[in-house]
Amino acid sequence: MKNKGGSLARRVLIINGSTRENGNTDAILSSFIRGVSASGLAVRNAMLRNLVIHNCIGCCQCLREKTCHFQDDMSDLRDAITKSDILVFASPIYWCEITGLLKTFIDRLYFFHHKENNHLIAGKKAVIITTLGEKDTDYEAQVLVEFYKRCMRSLGIDILDMLFFAELMDQDAITSKPEYLKQAFDAGKHLVDSL
Ligand SMILES: Cc1cc2nc3c(=O)[nH]c(=O)nc-3n(C[C@H](O)[C@H](O)[C@H](O)COP(=O)(O)O)c2cc1C
């Protein structure tokens, strides 16, 4: 995909780990994507709930042979990761952490720990988007923040920003928080400034 100047557009890959269709995370990401698109970046929204991604079985074939045991939708996502400049990890908080969907995806990033695969992901930038039901973000997200920092450091990914959207318990809670949608749009639109 080329931009108006004829050069290849920089790419943003969103990994959406929400289990709930048309919930708060989906709504926030829709605004974020509109912002990203308005800035001229190419953007793809990978909805993990619609994909087949097996649980890592710890066979460590990726570390020995630099290939994964499974042939599933992760193959396409690994390719998309290598072609992207910015990765957006998005999830509601489930029990102090990300959803199982996103955790399964991140487990499968072990592939990039092989020394000959690491350069495919190291040096990329990440944005973390988190929705949650409770009000006290510092308390609710404490474990999740540490988890993301360690995972990204281990993969060589630079975290640009962490965005939190609190008090979104019910599926339609976002309707009473229009300021969140504006915040998400603006964050998406200004992502280009970090490249
Ligand atoms: C299994 C489960 C666990 C949850 N755990 C937490 C939690 O620990 N802290 C919190 O603030 N909200 C928690 N929530 C609330 C969700 O983070 C919140 O409803 C979020 O907006 C859901 O996003 P969605 O609308 O995209 O599904 C939990 C929800 C579920 C279903």
The ligand as an ORCA input file, in Angstrom:
! r2SCAN-3c Opt
* xyz 0 1
  C     -13.642    -12.464     33.462
  C     -13.566    -10.975     33.680
  C     -12.617    -10.484     34.538
  C     -12.518     -9.098     34.746
  N     -11.562     -8.628     35.616
  C     -11.460     -7.285     35.833
  C     -10.479     -6.772     36.723
  O      -9.689     -7.494     37.326
  N     -10.438     -5.415     36.900
  C     -11.296     -4.562     36.257
  O     -11.222     -3.346     36.470
  N     -12.233     -5.030     35.393
  C     -12.333     -6.367     35.163
  N     -13.270     -6.852     34.266
  C     -14.127     -5.882     33.534
  C     -13.634     -5.644     32.084
  O     -12.275     -5.258     32.042
  C     -14.498     -4.550     31.422
  O     -15.849     -4.951     31.413
  C     -14.054     -4.209     29.989
  O     -14.631     -2.999     29.582
  C     -14.465     -5.269     29.016
  O     -14.107     -4.887     27.697
  P     -15.018     -5.292     26.434
  O     -16.274     -4.465     26.536
  O     -14.207     -5.024     25.251
  O     -15.343     -6.741     26.609
  C     -13.390     -8.221     34.076
  C     -14.359     -8.755     33.196
  C     -14.444    -10.100     33.000
  C     -15.500    -10.643     32.051
*
